[in-house]
Amino acid sequence: MVLYPRSVLARFQPAQWARHSNVDGSPHAVPIEMRDHADSQAWPPAVPGAT
């Protein structure tokens, strides 16, 4: 999982993160979104019974 490094990038390099996560302008955006979805499926819900 790469949640921590991405959160650091988003916090300390927000312009670079915005460029990479822009679906209309970056070839990296779709793989980032796919990884986000996969990562979110790997973690249990924060509240039991929540979806």
N, C-alpha and C positions, 0 to 999 in steps of 0.2 A: 504494500500500500504506500501511496505517496502523498497522503493527506498533509502531513507536517511540512514537507518541503514546499508544497503548493501554497499552503497557508502563509508561510514565511514570504514567498514571492509576492503573494497578493497584498500582504501587509507592508512590506518594505520596498516593493517595486510595483506600485499599483498601475502605472502607465504601461509597463511591460506586460503585466498580467492581463490588462484590458486588451492589449493588442493580440495576445495569444488566445484569448477566450472569445474574441469577436467572430461569430459564426460567418458573417458576411465577408470578412477580410483576412482570415487566417486559416491556413491548412491544418493548424494544430487544434482548432476549436472542437471539431467533431471527435477526434480521439480523446480530448480532455473530457468532453461530456460523456463519452462512453465509459471512461474510467471512473468518472464521478458516479455514474449509475451503478457500475460494478462494485465500487467501494461502499456505496450506500446499502447495497444488498448484503454485503458481508458483515455489517455491524447489526447487532440486535437492536430492536426499537428502544428508544430512551425510556419510554413509558410502556410497561407490559400491557399488551392488548391494543396498543395504538398501531395504526398502519402508516 
